[in-house]
Amino acid sequence: MVTEPLSLPRLIATTREIEPVEALDFADPSSPTAWIRQGDGLVAAGRDLLHIDVAEDGRISAIADLWRAISQTTDIDDEVGLPGTGLVGFGAFAFDESSAQPSTLVVPTTVIGRRDGRWWLTRIRVADAAADVPVAEPIALGPSWSATLGPGVMNPEAHDAAVREALAVIASGEVSKVVIARDLIGTVPPHADLRRLVRSLTEDYPNTWAYAVDGMIGASPETLVTVAGGTVAARVLAGTRPRGADAGEDDAVSSALQISDKDRAEHRFAVDSVIDALNPHTSELRYGDPFPLELPNLWHLATDVRGTLTGGASALDMVRAMHPTAAVAGTPTDRAMAEIRRIEGFDRGRYAGPVGWIDANGDGEWAIALRGAQFAPADPSSDAPRAVSAHAGGGIVEGSVPETELTETRVKFRPIVDALA
């Protein structure tokens, strides 16, 4: 359902340049909203002005249409004029249209942004409300905390069986690739300051997108789509190896990944799915050969794809066209999605779904929600522990080995598990 009425209020967004600040100090400790990479990004302060949940089929299309309607009626006074200034919405979407977890778009009252050394503050209000939006104030960081985590529905034994089931389906010729995930579940203290988690991820994984939207927090290495000034770009990741113990072993791991028939086949499926999704919306599309992408704990095969948009498509239009990619679902996508529902036996929620932001021009940055965890809504009046769930997965193709796939999920869990420890 959509929690906001279709007769959405007319908004006013005002952006002004400011001196540098520690943006995360202004975020909500229990449910921060942030998008940060290499120090640049956006952080929400204050309360949500709009909080839109959609939980039925066609949810990304519904949110894209709502955003277009909101943008067209918003008065914008923007003296900075960079992507992410003026009106901004943050989104965290479910992986599967059938998920019980809603896809969510939030518009905060205050956004602090930084790009290319420039800082700004955007204040957003309802047009017929009081002109004075409460001034955001920094909030003292709460004490350190740690989570308790353990196996969820897909424990190591169940994961072994699931991978073998996926291999049987692949051997039958029904699919070429199926992504199988497993889950960890646990709790955090009831009043944990989640800004500590966001800060840890930005410091330990600066080259990823550190994201936090509606309780979904992580550090994703995989850009789903970026739209800016009529240009669309995506970075495709598929094919993974753990980092080596020393420089020599690390070089050998990177070289082995680049020549692995199994990993290159998995990567090609993912690249083809992105190209197929972008082609109808672009007049020109460019991409090169896969290259090894170095992250603190693993290597990925990566391919950058870039094109020129046609027809005025927005970032959300492109999210709708591209999700889910073969990197997080499989090939062919529809059949792989059916097998994921059958084999995994749990709701992925927002894991591997789109997460990011969009502005009134339709520009935006969206990643795939990987290396993260979903936190249950905070209840300030309760002293009960707060539930948290995390997921990690890998693409199963012909030649995949269950034991190796389990090791890959352990490596992919490390960023969020270490940050929660």
Disulfide bonds with the S-S distance in Angstrom:
none
